[in-house]
Amino acid sequence: MIPLLVVLSSRTYRDLRVVAGAHRLRFNNKIPKQATIARLSMTLATDEMHRAFRQLSEKERLALQALQAHEGKMPLYRFVRAFGSIRPYKPWRIDAIPHPWRRPISVAERLYQLAFIHIEGQQVVLVDEVQALLPPLPRPKPIHSASDLPLSSVRDALLTDISALLGTLTYKPIRPQWHRWLPPYALKAINERLYIKEDCTEIRSEMQTNRLRWLHYLAQSAGLMSIQGGHFLPTTRAWSWLNQPAEERWHVLFEAIDPTHTLWHEFRLPDIEPALWRVLKHQLSRLEPEKSYHIRELVAAMRPYLPEMRRVGGQTRYLLETALTWMGYVQVDGLHFSLTSSAQADIEPLQIDTWNNAYYLEPVRRSHPAAWAELLSFARPENGALCIDEAAVRHAIGSGYQADDVMRILASLTGAPLALTIAQQIESWAQNARSLQIKHMVVLQSSDKEALQAIRTDWRLRPYIEESLSPHHLAIRSEHWHTLRQRLANRGYYPLTSGSIPQKRRVSDHLSNDMREYLWLAARVYQRMSTFSELPIAMPGALLDWLADDIDPTTLHGLQTQVDAVIDNVRERIAGFDRRGYVTQNNSQSIQLAIHAAYDQQTSVEITYHSPYRGETTIRRIEPTMIYSNNGATYIEAWCHLEHATRTFRMDRILQVHNMPQTKIQVQAS
């Protein structure tokens, strides 16, 4: 800051006339400059500066507050960008305005003419006498104690969920999707192990998640996880982080938030100005925890620090409702927010429940972080709890743990030594896991590595594959071999059988091949009859799969042809059926009109649909409930009478639309 007398002394004689004109003071051109400075300084220092300050507009006061927030000095380019330019006064020029103080073009020029600010090089400086007139910067005032609000310790749950994320990464190798994202199956597995869960039933990518994507960003930004050898794995820093106190662990995560880093944009988080994030952290650090404040007052306190920003309120509210809420730093309640207390240091002990020769642990908000992460590396979730049975101990032994390690982890989580019966059971399971075992195995072999790679990466076939033995061999679970063979046939793969393959014992073993074919044909025709009318009993698809497991794929294809012929014959015999009442994909406009007509009239329509993922074409009746576009493609969400469930169909994969008697859709055949 700078005194008023120094400011006036640095002004030219013409600028002193502008200052006098801005304050509506008389100016005598015959008085020397030094006498003019002394007289003008004395006049302004008495009452004139107070009068001019009271007449300032809201924007002019905001400009002075911006200088006050930056300790009386701001870069000239920032001040001009926020409050307008300042024209030099050159009365000798032809285009010069005779009295510029009467019509200032900006807030900055108005303050400069009043001598409230001064330009010193490339800096704008606040005058000392003006600084004394300014009130303290606005600061949010507590409305009431936040104890009246239902505060939950989200901060403790965040630390527990980060530990769960790190532990799940070691349970099974997870390959990144598109070199960055967690695949959907991994997101669902992680979500099952979290204390605060998210709805992941309909997700198809990590972009459709909120808090899960935030946990992934925090762990990766803090250096707790990375891609190692093509898989997501915890880093060495993660294990030292797990052993730190709760408050230090939270601060590591909080300091890792950086909207300026490329990682912030890679996770598709909204653009946040770096200056706004710094100012918001500074303002929140000055507030008292467990007190309620108004969001509008917080934004008003931030504006002097961010004079050139226009979306201070929107970005601030987004950070409060998402990132800072997920961090457990604040809790938003309508137009108010409150700061939560620090993370608790005490650990909540877990209780071990025994049922059906297995042990179950219910997750708590504050568990031992390192032990919790280690437990999740081999225990599996079941009905909201973690199950430790023989399979889990076998997994732990295969991951390098010993029986003593499993008992140590459980003792750390429960806070007490394990019961003798539990310790003996774990030791017995570990001894069984270390013993040699002989079991049946089916090996899928091919000299075509690309074909096996396509089968290995198909997420619908992954549950049937035990492990990859080599680029040319896959180990298949023997109990799933017959189902896998049917799935492979649907995709155009017809594996040859060599040697003896374990056969599944089933109730239908006493049925002959002809009887199985008759039953499948009858069940399939009955299921397809739902195209024409509602059936009293819905035919489950599992029944058809159960019968088709022992039918040769070639025979099954012939049976499907017979079913199509029967359905076509029924169609032709229904009164009023129009054989010309269908359109093909060559006439995509007619297909769109038919679908939209069914949606508008809330009626059903029969379509022929091709699914490239399953490699099959089906005829089904659907009732459109929603039509939307995504990434240039049109999708129909509809109730499917064939599957008896809601399904999503892509418009350009509908090959035909059939007119049925009960529909009111009118489509012109191409």
N, C-alpha and C positions, 0 to 999 in steps of 0.2 A: 504494500500500500504506500501511498504518497500523500504529503500534505497539500492542501488547497493552494497555498501560496507558491509552492514549487510548480504546481500545474499551471497556474496563471502566468508565472514567469517564463515558462517554456512556450507559451502561446505567442503567435505573432500579433501585431496591433490589430489586424483585420479579424483574427479569431477572437480577440478580446471584445470587439464590437458584436460578434455573433453571440458570445456568452451574455453580454448585457442585454441584447435583444431577446434572447431566449428567456431571461428572467424579467423582461419588460421594464428594464431600467434605462434611464436616459444616459446617452453616451456623448461626451464632448470630445470632438476630434482635435481640439487645440491644446488639450492637456498632454504633457509628456507621458511616455509609456510607463515609467516607474510610478508616477503619481496615479495613473489610471489603475495599475495593478494593486496599489495600496488601497485606493478608494473601493475598488471592486471587491477585493478580499475582505475588507471590513464590512461592507454591506451584506455580502453573502454569509459571512460567519455569524451575523446577528439573527435576523428573523427571516430573511429572504430564502435561504436554503431550506428552512423548515417548511415555509409556505410551498415552495416548489416540490418538496418531497411528498407533502400531503396530497398534491394534485397528480401524482404519478398514476398511470394506469396499471392494471394487473400485470400485463406483459412486461412493462418497464420495471415493476418491482421484482418480477421473476428474474429478469436479467441481472439486477443487483444481487439477488439471492444466489444466483449461479456463481457470481464472483466471490461472494461471501463463502459459499461452500468449497470453493477451490482456493481458500486462504488468500483471497484478494487479488488473484492473478490468474489469467487464462490465456492460452494461445490465441492470437488474433484471428486465425483462420476458423477456429471453433466458435468463437464469439460471433463473428460475422455470419457464419453458416447458420447459427441459431437465431440471431436477432437482426440480421440485415446489414447492409454495407454502410460505410461512412464516407460521404463525399468531401473532398477538400474544397475550401471556400476560395474561389479565384474570381473576384468581381471584375477584373479587367477583360475577361473573355466575353465574346459576343453572346454566347449561349448561357452565360451565368445568370442564376436566379437572383434578383435584386435583394430579397429578404429571405434567405433560406431557413431562418429560425421559425418562420411562420408556417412553413410546410415541410417538416422533416419527412424523409422517405422511409425511415425505419426506426425501430426502437433504439438501436445502437446509435444512430445519428442524433436522436433526441437527447440521449444521456450524454453524448459527447458535447453537444451544444450547451447543456446545462453545467458542464464541467464536473459532472458526477463521476466520470471515468476519464482515463488518460491513456494514450497510446505511447508505449515506451518500447521502441524497436518493433519486435514481432509479438509483443505481449500487450494485453489490455489490463490496466491496473485500476483498482478501486481507490477512490479518494478517501483519506482518513476521516474527514468530517462527515462523509456519507456513511461510512462504516459505523460511526457512533449513532447515527439515526436508525439504522436497521435493527429490527427486533431479532431475537435468536431464531435460528433456523427451525422450521416446523419439525415436530417429533411426535410420533404416535403416542396417544395417551391411553392408558389401560381403561377399559370400560368397566369391567368387573372381574372378579377372580374366576379363572378358568376351572376352578374346582366344581362349579355348577354344571360344567359340560362333561359328557362321557368320554374322558381321555383314556386312551388305550396305549400301552407301551409298544408302539409299532417299531420303535428303535431297537428294542431287544429282539423282536421277531425278525427284523431285517438281518441282524447278525446271525441268528439261527438259520435263516433261509440261505444266506451266503455259504454257511458251513455245509448245509444240505446240498447245495449246488456243487461244491467242490467234491464232496463225498460221492455224489452220483456219477461224476465224471470218471471216477476210478472203478465204478461197478462194472461197466462194460465200455469198450472203446467206442467213441462217438466220432464219426467222420463229419466234418463241416459240410454244409450245403452251400454251394456257390462260394466256396473258400472263406465263408464268413459266418453263416447262420447255423443255428442249431436245427436239425431236422425235426419234423413234427413228432415222430415217435419219441425222440429224446426230450422234447418239451413236455410231453405228457408224462414221461417217466420222472422228470425232475419235479413237475407240478404235484405228483402224488406224494412226494417226500417233503414238501414245503409246509410250514406252519400256517401261512396265509396263502390259500390256494386261489387259482384263477380258473375261470371257465374255459377249458381247452377242448370241448367236445367237437367243435366245428372248425378248428383252426387248420389251415393248410400250410402256413409258413409262420416264421417268427414275427413277421411284420404285423400279423393279426393279434399279437399279444401286447400287453401294456407293462405290467409289473415284471413279468418274466423277462422281457427284453431289457428292462431297466436293471434287473439283477445281473444279467449277462454283461451289460455295459459296465456296471460298477466293477465286477470281478475282473474284466479284461482291462479296464482303464487303470485299476489299482495294481495291475501286474500279478494277479492271483491265479489267472488261467491264461493259456495260450495254446496255439496249434503246434504240437510236437509230433513229428513223424507222421503227419497226416491225420492226427486225432486231437480232440480237445482234451487237455490234461491240466491238472493243477501244477503251478510252478513251485520251485523251492521256497520262494517268498511266501507262498500260501501257508505252508506248514508253520513257519515262524509267526505269521499273522494270527493263526489260530490259537497260539499260546500266549498272545498278548492280552492285557486287561481289556475289558469290554469298552471302556471309554476310548482307549487308544485305537482299538480296532475300528470303532465308528469314525474317528477322526481321519484315519487312513482312507476310508471310503469317501468321506465328505470332501477331503482335499483332492481326491482323484477326479471330481467333477470338473470338467474343463470344456465349456462350450466353444472355445477357440480351436481345440484339437480336432484333427481330421477324424478321429474315432467317433466324436459326437455326431458328425454328419454321416459317417458310414452306417451308424445305427438308425439313420433316418429320423433323428430327433429334431424338433422344430428349431429354426434359427433363433438364437438368443444373442443379443449384443453383449460382447465381453464386458463393456463398461457397466451395463445394467446388472450383470451377475456380481461384479465386485461391489457395487453400491448396495445391492440387496443384502449381501452377506454382512456388509458393514452396518447397515441399519438394523438387521435382526440381532446382531451381536450386542447392540445397545439396549435391547428390550429385556424385560424381566420374564423369566420362564413362568409357566402356569398362570399367565395373565392374558386376558382377551383384549384384542385390538381391532380397530376397524381397518379394512383393506384400503379404503379411500384415503385415510390419513397416512398410511404407509406410502402410497403412491405420491401424495403431496409432499412428503418428506424427501422422496427420492428425486423429484423433478428438478430442484436446483442443481443437483449433481449431474443431471443428464439434460441440459437445456436444448440440445439439437435433436433429441429423440421425440418421435410422435406417438409411439405405441408402448409407452411405459406401463400403462395400466393393464393392457392385454397380456404382455409378456410376463409381468409380475404375477398376475393371477394364475397364468399357466404354470409357472414354477411353483407357486404355493400349492396348487391343487394336485400336481403330479409329482415332480422330482422331490420337493421338500417334504411332501406328505409321505411318500414312499420311504424317504430316509428317516422318517420318524422325528423330523426337526420341528414341524408345525402340524397343526390340525385345523382344517378349514371348516367353518360352520356357517354356511350362507355368505353373508357379507363380512363376517368376522373371522379372525384366526387367533390362535394361541400357540405359544411355544411350549413344547413338551419338556419334561425334565430329562436329565442325563440317563444314559443306560445304566441299569442296575448291575452291581458287581457280584451279588450273590447268585448262586447256582441252584436251580430247582431240581431236586432229585427225581428220578424216574421210578415208576413202579413196574415190576415184572409180573405179568399175569400168565398163568399156565393153562393151556387148553389144547386138547387133542395132540398130545406129545409134541408141543411147540411152545415157545415163549414169545410174548408180545409186550412191546413197550409203546406207550402212548407218548407222542411228542409234546414237549412243553415249550413255553416261550423263551426260557433262559436255561439252556442245557450246557453241558461242558462242550465247548466248540470243537476241540481236537478229537475227543472221543466220539462225538456225534458224527463228525465227518468220516472217521474210520469205520463206525458201525454201518453207515450207509454204503460203504464200499463193498459190503457182502450181504447185508440184510435186505429183504425185499418187503415192499409195502403191501399190506393186506387189510382192507376195511378201515383205513385211517390210522393203522398202527404198523409198527415194524415187526416182522416175524423172523425169529431165529429158530430154525429147525435144522434137520440133518442136511438139507440142500444148502442152507445158508452157511453152515460150518464147512461143508465141502467146498463151497465157493471161496471162503476165507482161506482154507488150506491151499487151494489152487492159486490164490493171490499172494502167497508167501507168509501168511499169518500162521501162528502156532496156537494150540489150545490155550496156553497161558495168555497169549495176546488177546484172544476173544474174551476170556474171563476178566482180564485187566480192563478192557474197554467197558464191559458191563458193570464192573465194580465202580469205575469212574463216573458212569452215568447215574447209577443208583445211590452213590455216596456211602456204600457199605459193602463189606465182603459178601460174596455170593453164598447162597445156601449150599450145603454139601451135596444135596441131590442134583441141583443145577450144574454144579461143577463136575460131578461124575458123569452126568448126561452129555455135557459138552466134550469131555475127554473121550467118552465112548464114540461119539459122532466123529471126532477128529481121528481116532484110531481106524474107524471104518473108511474114512476118506483117504487115509494113507495106505490102506491095503490094496493089493492088486485085485482087479475086477475084470471079468470077461462078460461082454455083452454083445448082443447082435447089433450089427450096423449095416446099413445100406449105403453103398457108394455110387454116386452119380459120376460117370466118367465120360469125357469127350476130348477129342483132339483139337476141337475148336475152342480156343480160350475165350474168344469174344462171346460165344453163345453162353458159356458158363458164367462169364462176367455179367451178362444181361440177366441171367437167372438169379445170380447172387445179389444184384442191386435192386431187384424188383421187391418193393416193400410188401406186396401181397404174398410173395413166396417166402419171405424171410422167416416167418414162424416155423416153417417146416424144415429148415436147414439147421443142422447141428453146428457144423463148423466147416471152414475151408481147409482141406488137407494140402492142396497144391493148386496151381493154376488150371490143372486138368482134372481135379478130383474134388467132389463135395461130399461131405458126410451128411446123410439124411437120417432123421429119426425114423426108426423102423415102424413105429405106430402111425406115422403120418405119410408113409410111402404111397399108399393107394390114393389118398386125397391129392398128394402132390402130382401123381401121374395124371390124374384127371385135369388138374390145373394146367399142367404142361401141354396136354392135348388141346385144351382151349386156346393155347397160344401158338399152336402149330408145331410143337415138339412131340415126337412119338418115340420115347426111349425104348430100346431093345432090352429084354431081360436075359441075363446070363447068370447061371447058378441058381441056388434056391433063395428065395426071398421070404422072410417071415410073413405068414399070412395072418390077417386079423380074424380073430374069432368073433362072430357076430350072431345075432339072433336069426338073421336071414340066411345062415349057412345051409339050412335044410331046404331052402327054395332052389328050384332048378333055374337054369339060365332062361328058359322060355317064360317061366313064371315071373322072374324079375323084369323081363322086357315088357310083359303084359301089364304088370303093375305100374311100371314107369310110364308107359304109354297112356294108361287110363288116368293116372294122376296128373300128367302134363296136359292132357286134353281138358280135364276138369279145371285146372289152374287157368288155362287160356280162355275158358268160358266166362271168366270174370270180365272179359272185354265187352260182352253183350249185356250182362246184368250182374247185380250184386249177388254173391253166392252166400248161402246160409252158413257155410263153414269155410274159413280161409285155409288154403292149402299151404302149409309151411314149406319154404324152399329147402330146408334141411332134409325133409323126407325124400325129395327128388335126388339130392346129393348122396344120400345114404343108399338109395337103390342104384344110382349110376356108378358107384365106386367099382362094382364088379361087372359092369357091362363094357364090352370092348368099344373103344372110341369110334371105330368105323360103323359098328352096329348102332351105336347111339346116334350118329349122324343120320343114318337111315330112318330111325324112329322119329327124329325131329322133323324129317321131311314128311313123314306120314301125318304127324300132328298138324303141320302147316296145311296139308291137303284137306284134312278134316275140318279145320277152322275155315278155310276158304269155301268149302262146300256148305257149311252152316251159314256163312255170310250170304251166299247166293240164294239160299232158301228163305231167308228172313224177308217178310213182306216189306216193300218200300225201299229195299237196299239198292243203291245206285252203284253199278259196277264201274261207272266212270268217276266215282266220287273220291278220287285221290289225286294228289299232286306229288311230283318228285322233286329232288333237290335241284334239278335243272331249272326249276321255276321257284327260286328262293323267295321271291316277293309274295307268291301265293301261300307258301308255307308260313311266312311271317304273318300274313293276314289271317290265316286260319288259327294260329296260336293266339294272336291278339283278340280274335273274335271269341275264342273259348274263354280267355281271361275276362273279357268285358261281360260276357253273358254268364260267367261262373258255371260253365258246363265242362264236361270231359271231352277229350278227343283222343283218337287212337293214332299212334305214330309208329313208324319203323325207325329204330334208333341204332346207330352203330357206335360201339365203345371201343376205341383203339387200344385202351389199356387192357381190357379183357380179351380183345381180339374176337368179338362176337357181335352179331346183329340180332336184335330182339324186337318183337312187336308187343307193345304195351299200351294201356289206356292211362292217360294222365289228366289231372285237373290242375291247370296253372293257378298258382297263388301269388307269384311275383315274377316280374320280368325286369331285368336290369342288364347293364353293360359294364364290362371290366376289361381293360387292356385291349380294346378294339373288338371284343367278342361279345355276343349277346347270350345271356344265360336265362333259363326258365327254371324257377323253383316250383315244383308241383308235387301233388300227391300221386304216387304210382300205385295202380291197382295190382300190378304184377308183384311188386315187392311188399305191398301193404305198408309203406313208409314214405316219408318225404325224401325226394331225391332232386338233384340239380342236373339239368340237361343243357347242353350247348346247342344253340340254334343251328349252326352249320353242320351238325352231325345228325340232324333229323333227315332221313332219306325220303320218307313218304309221310303224308298226313291223310288218313282215311276218314271219310264221312260216314258216321253211323246214324241209324234212324233216330236215336234219342237225342242227338245233338242238333243244334240250330245253326251250325256254321255253314255258310255258303261259300264254297271255293270254286273258282273257275279252273278247270283242268287246262293245262298248257298243251 
